Amino acid sequence: MKKLIENGIVVSIGNHKEDIVNSNITSLVATCIHKKWGDKIRIVVVDCYEHKGYLYNQRELELEIANEDYRLPFRLLQISSEDFSKQADFLIDEYDIVFLDLSSNLKQQSIIQCYNLVDVLIVPTKANIFNLQSTIDFLRIHKETIIPTREKYELKTAIYGLFRGVNIQTNNFKEQYLDEFRKSLSVEFLHNFVLESEATSQRNVTITSVSENDVYENYEDLSREMLNKIILEVSDGLYISTFDVVT
């Protein structure tokens, strides 16, 4: 299959103290993209934790109980944060999108090196004071630590907020409360979000349940929005085939 994007794009979903949630959102989005648009877009997920992270451990359990008809929801590699930079060129040559699942500890040098290679950063957050401050701190450290290095090499960086744990039972949840929260952060928020029911159960969601029970379908609109942001905005100036917008 011909690549959609000549120079692959590195994407990470991360924020402080949210590693398992970040991993689950990554797996659900990656599963949706692979199942819905895998014939057009080549993706890989890289577990960058030092001693096998949540996704890789879940994949090992998944393969132990899989039957002969089972199909992997996406390709998953385990590459430590210390080694990722050595293999990054190969991966972006091979794939359109490389999802990095890694710690959000921006004080660790190997993690910083990984974030220096991230073209698109998706920052999940809940709309409450505690998460607001944590997200502000994460974005501040990212701006001070990562952005100067990327700008030095004239690399584009796109950052989007993603609301998670949203309670749609509140009639004005979007028009007032979330809009006020958006104003406190200096990033564009994605239109789609992760519902409260999904966010609260995500610690119990395994990749096996995602692939077998079609939980990923709840993420189709979010995945489509992410892909369009990546293809239309971040890929400006790169070679894009006639499949310009994900529909």
C-alpha positions as CSV (number, residue, x, y, z in Angstrom):
1,M,0.0,0.0,0.0
2,K,1.3,3.4,-1.0
3,K,1.8,5.8,1.9
4,L,-0.6,8.7,2.3
5,I,2.0,11.0,3.9
6,E,5.5,10.9,2.5
7,N,7.1,11.9,5.8
8,G,5.3,10.2,8.6
9,I,3.8,12.1,11.5
10,V,4.4,11.3,15.2
11,V,1.4,11.7,17.4
12,S,1.1,11.4,21.2
13,I,-1.8,11.6,23.6
14,G,-0.5,12.7,27.0
15,N,-1.0,14.8,30.1
16,H,0.3,14.7,33.7
17,K,-0.8,11.8,35.9
18,E,-3.1,10.3,33.3
19,D,-0.9,7.6,31.8
20,I,-3.4,4.7,31.9
21,V,-6.2,7.0,30.5
22,N,-3.8,8.3,27.8
23,S,-2.9,4.7,26.9
24,N,-6.6,3.7,26.7
25,I,-7.5,6.6,24.5
26,T,-4.5,5.9,22.3
27,S,-5.6,2.2,21.9
28,L,-9.2,3.1,21.1
29,V,-8.3,5.7,18.5
30,A,-5.7,3.5,16.9
31,T,-8.1,0.6,16.7
32,C,-10.8,2.8,15.1
33,I,-8.3,4.2,12.5
34,H,-7.0,0.8,11.7
35,K,-10.4,-0.7,11.3
36,K,-12.1,2.2,9.5
37,W,-9.3,3.6,7.3
38,G,-6.5,1.0,7.5
39,D,-6.7,0.4,3.7
40,K,-5.6,4.1,3.2
41,I,-3.6,5.0,6.3
42,R,-0.7,3.0,7.7
43,I,-0.4,3.4,11.5
44,V,1.7,1.9,14.3
45,V,1.5,2.3,18.0
46,V,4.8,2.4,20.0
47,D,4.9,1.5,23.7
48,C,7.8,3.7,24.9
49,Y,7.7,2.7,28.5
50,E,11.0,1.3,29.9
51,H,9.7,-2.0,31.2
52,K,6.7,-2.7,28.9
53,G,3.8,-0.3,29.4
54,Y,0.1,-0.8,29.8
55,L,-0.6,-1.4,26.1
56,Y,2.2,-4.0,25.6
57,N,1.2,-6.0,28.7
58,Q,-2.4,-6.0,27.6
59,R,-1.4,-7.1,24.1
60,E,0.5,-10.0,25.6
61,L,-2.5,-11.1,27.6
62,E,-4.7,-10.6,24.5
63,L,-2.5,-13.0,22.4
64,E,-2.6,-15.6,25.1
65,I,-6.3,-16.0,24.9
66,A,-6.9,-15.2,21.2
67,N,-8.4,-17.8,18.9
68,E,-7.3,-18.5,15.3
69,D,-9.8,-16.0,13.9
70,Y,-8.5,-13.1,15.9
71,R,-7.1,-10.1,14.1
72,L,-4.9,-7.6,15.8
73,P,-6.6,-4.2,16.1
74,F,-3.3,-2.4,15.2
75,R,0.4,-3.0,15.1
76,L,2.1,-2.5,18.4
77,L,5.8,-2.2,19.0
78,Q,7.7,-2.0,22.3
79,I,10.6,0.4,22.0
80,S,12.0,2.1,25.2
81,S,12.1,5.9,25.3
82,E,15.9,5.7,25.3
83,D,15.9,3.8,22.0
84,F,13.0,5.4,20.1
85,S,15.0,8.3,18.6
86,K,17.3,5.7,17.0
87,Q,14.4,4.1,15.2
88,A,12.2,7.1,14.6
89,D,13.5,7.7,11.0
90,F,12.7,4.2,10.0
91,L,9.2,4.3,11.5
92,I,8.2,7.6,9.9
93,D,9.5,6.3,6.5
94,E,7.4,3.1,6.9
95,Y,4.2,4.5,8.4
96,D,1.9,7.5,7.9
97,I,1.2,8.0,11.6
98,V,3.3,6.8,14.5
99,F,1.4,6.9,17.8
100,L,3.7,7.2,20.8
101,D,2.4,5.9,24.1
102,L,4.8,7.2,26.7
103,S,5.1,8.8,30.2
104,S,4.3,12.4,30.5
105,N,7.3,13.0,32.8
106,L,8.9,16.0,31.0
107,K,11.8,16.0,33.5
108,Q,13.2,12.7,32.3
109,Q,15.8,13.2,29.5
110,S,14.8,10.2,27.4
111,I,11.1,11.2,27.6
112,I,12.1,14.8,26.5
113,Q,13.9,13.3,23.5
114,C,10.7,11.4,22.5
115,Y,8.5,14.5,22.9
116,N,11.0,16.5,20.7
117,L,9.9,14.2,17.9
118,V,6.1,14.6,18.5
119,D,4.4,16.6,15.7
120,V,0.9,16.4,17.1
121,L,0.2,16.4,20.9
122,I,-3.3,15.6,22.1
123,V,-3.9,16.7,25.7
124,P,-6.8,15.0,27.5
125,T,-8.2,16.8,30.5
126,K,-11.3,16.9,32.7
127,A,-13.1,20.2,33.1
128,N,-12.4,20.8,36.8
129,I,-10.0,23.0,38.8
130,F,-7.6,20.2,39.7
131,N,-7.2,19.0,36.1
132,L,-7.1,22.6,34.8
133,Q,-4.0,23.4,36.9
134,S,-2.3,20.1,36.1
135,T,-2.9,20.7,32.3
136,I,-1.7,24.3,32.5
137,D,1.5,23.0,34.2
138,F,2.0,20.3,31.6
139,L,1.6,22.7,28.7
140,R,3.9,25.2,30.3
141,I,6.7,22.7,30.8
142,H,6.1,21.4,27.2
143,K,6.4,25.0,25.9
144,E,9.6,25.7,27.9
145,T,11.2,22.3,27.3
146,I,10.1,21.0,23.9
147,I,9.0,23.8,21.7
148,P,12.4,25.7,21.6
149,T,14.1,22.5,20.3
150,R,11.5,21.9,17.7
151,E,11.6,25.5,16.5
152,K,15.4,25.4,16.3
153,Y,14.9,22.7,13.6
154,E,11.9,24.6,12.1
155,L,9.6,21.8,13.0
156,K,5.8,22.4,13.2
157,T,4.0,21.5,16.5
158,A,0.2,21.2,16.7
159,I,-1.3,20.9,20.2
160,Y,-5.0,20.1,20.8
161,G,-7.0,19.8,24.0
162,L,-9.4,16.9,24.4
163,F,-12.2,16.9,27.0
164,R,-12.7,13.6,28.7
165,G,-15.2,12.6,31.4
166,V,-17.9,14.9,29.9
167,N,-21.4,14.5,31.4
168,I,-23.8,15.2,28.6
169,Q,-26.8,15.0,30.9
170,T,-26.0,18.6,31.8
171,N,-27.9,20.8,29.3
172,N,-25.4,23.6,29.2
173,F,-22.2,21.4,29.5
174,K,-20.8,22.6,26.1
175,E,-22.1,26.1,25.7
176,Q,-21.1,27.5,29.1
177,Y,-19.0,25.3,31.3
178,L,-16.6,23.8,28.8
179,D,-16.4,27.0,26.8
180,E,-15.3,28.9,29.9
181,F,-12.7,26.2,30.6
182,R,-11.3,26.5,27.1
183,K,-10.5,30.1,27.6
184,S,-8.2,29.2,30.5
185,L,-5.9,27.2,28.1
186,S,-4.0,28.5,25.2
187,V,-4.7,25.6,22.9
188,E,-7.5,24.7,20.4
189,F,-9.8,22.0,21.7
190,L,-11.1,19.2,19.5
191,H,-14.9,19.4,18.9
192,N,-15.4,15.7,19.9
193,F,-14.8,14.5,23.5
194,V,-14.7,11.4,25.6
195,L,-17.9,10.8,27.6
196,E,-17.9,10.4,31.4
197,S,-19.3,6.8,31.2
198,E,-16.4,5.9,28.9
199,A,-13.7,7.7,30.9
200,T,-14.8,6.3,34.2
201,S,-14.7,2.7,32.9
202,Q,-11.5,3.0,30.9
203,R,-9.3,1.5,33.6
204,N,-11.2,-1.7,33.1
205,V,-11.1,-1.5,29.2
206,T,-8.6,-4.0,27.8
207,I,-7.5,-4.1,24.2
208,T,-9.3,-7.4,24.0
209,S,-12.6,-5.9,24.8
210,V,-12.0,-3.1,22.4
211,S,-11.3,-5.4,19.5
212,E,-14.1,-7.9,20.3
213,N,-16.9,-5.7,21.4
214,D,-16.6,-2.7,19.0
215,V,-16.1,-0.2,21.8
216,Y,-13.8,1.6,19.3
217,E,-16.9,2.7,17.3
218,N,-17.7,5.3,19.9
219,Y,-14.4,6.9,18.9
220,E,-15.1,7.2,15.1
221,D,-16.0,10.9,15.1
222,L,-13.0,11.7,17.4
223,S,-10.6,9.6,15.2
224,R,-11.9,11.3,12.0
225,E,-11.4,14.7,13.5
226,M,-7.9,13.9,14.6
227,L,-7.0,12.5,11.2
228,N,-8.3,15.6,9.4
229,K,-6.4,17.9,11.8
230,I,-3.2,15.9,11.1
231,I,-3.6,15.7,7.4
232,L,-4.9,19.2,6.7
233,E,-2.9,21.2,9.2
234,V,0.3,19.4,10.2
235,S,1.0,17.9,6.8
236,D,1.0,21.3,5.1
237,G,3.9,21.3,2.6
238,L,4.3,17.5,2.7
239,Y,3.3,15.2,-0.1
240,I,-0.4,14.1,0.4
241,S,-2.1,11.8,-2.0
242,T,-5.6,12.4,-3.4
243,F,-7.1,11.0,-0.2
244,D,-6.8,14.5,1.4
245,V,-9.7,14.4,3.9
246,V,-10.9,11.4,5.9
247,T,-14.6,11.0,5.3
